[in-house]
Amino acid sequence: MLPKKFRLSKKNDFDMVFKKGRSKSLRCFFIRWQGNQYDYPRVGIIVSNKVSKKATVRNTLKRRIREVIWNVHSLLGGTDIIIIVKQGSVNASYSDIKRDLEDIPHIIRK
């Protein structure tokens, strides 16, 4: 699990990223990001009921995303990132998720 300081949790933080942040569509995800005043990244993950009605499936996706983000978080710098899971991503394997999310540091730096 991501430590608390690496998580976006407040509604205001999410709203700021949605209003002022940039966005990019990947194979399994939409990402939105914006710089923050800290020297570490903060990540928020959104998995809608439209992705799956089963909480176990949504939680599994979130755990997989957190694991990959934890492995690349040092490359993200001071950025707030929101990861929104696309509807067709329920059957995505761990390697598909990893392939998409490992591209995030390169996308953010452009």
N, C-alpha and C positions, 0 to 999 in steps of 0.2 A: 504494500500500500504506500502511496505517496505521503510523506510527512505533511502535516497541516500547513506549513508555510508555503508549500509548493502547490496548493489547491486554490482555485477560485471558488469562493463560497457565497459571497454577498451579492445580492441582486444588483446593487450599484456597479459592482465590478463587471458583471455580465453585460449590463446595459451600456457601459462605456465602450466595451469591446465591440458590441453590436452596432453602436452609433458611429464610432470613430475609427474602427479597425478596418484592416484590409481582409480580403477573402480569396479563397482558392478552392476549387473542387478537385478532389482526388478520386480514385477508383471507388473506394469504400466510404469516404468521409468528405464533409465540407469542413474546412478550417477557417477560423477567423482569428486574427492576431493584431496586437497593438503593443507598442513598447510600454514598459512600466518604470516606476522610479526605483525599483530594487535591482540588485545585481544577480538575481536568480529568476527563473521562469515560474509562472503560476499557470496551472492547467485546469480547465473545466471540461467535463465530458457530458454530452447530452445524448441519451438514447430514448427516443420517443416510444410510446405505446404502439405507434404505427409500425415500428420496426418489428416488434413481437409483442403479443399480448402476455407472454409468459415472463414473469419477473426473473426466473432463473436464467433465461436466455439473455435478457438485457444485462443482468449482473455479470454473466460470463463475458460478454463483450466488453464491459467496463473494466473488468479485471485484466483482460488481455491487453487492452489499450494502456492501462496504468503500468503494466509490466514493461511494455516497449518504451513508453515515455520515460520511465525511471532509468532505463539504459541509455537514453540520449539526452536527458535533461541538462547535462553540463554543457551541451553544445547550443542550447537555446538562448542563453544569456538572459537579459532583463526584458522578458516578453510575457504578456498575458495571452494565452492561447485557449480558444474554445474549439473542441472537436465535436462535430455533430455527425452521428452515424447515419448513413443513408439507408433507405428502406430495404434495398436488396442485399445488405451486408450480413444478414443473419447466418448465411451458410459460409461466410468467409473463414478461411483457415487462419491459423496463427501466423503462418508465413505471409499470407496476403496482407494481414493487418500490419505486420512488421515491415513489409516492403513499402507500404504507403507511409507509415509514420516515420520511418527512417529518412524519408525525403524532406520532412518538415524543416530541419535546420537549413537546408539548401534553399528552400522556398522562401523562408523568412529573410534570409540575407540578401535576396535580390532586390 
